[in-house]
């Protein structure tokens, strides 16, 4: 981490297109002004963390829906791929459906899934 000292009205330039200006210093609080292109997102850390958490929840929900769609369409290799990626962990019902679906029709994937479960 780069640590810089600045006084009121002094600035820092980042990557030629972002400028941070110390607008005010009051006790232990510093007010910063940030000039950046519209396409650059700027958030306080707690807001950014909340956005990331909600984004992660949405990604998990999307993967769950895709996993179910794979099972419904009997595309068990698709469901296995989602599961084995480590990005999504299906619930017990989904795992049972996947194992039943793999059944005798695809012993190699069923074996891989059971090996994956053993990790």
ABEGO torsion letter per residue (X at the ends): XBBBBBBBGBBBBBGGABBBBBABBBEABBBBBBBBBAABBBBBAAAAAAAAAAAAAAAAAAAAAAAAAAAAAGBAAAAAAAAAAGABBBBAAAAAAAAAAAEAABAAAAAAAAAAAAX
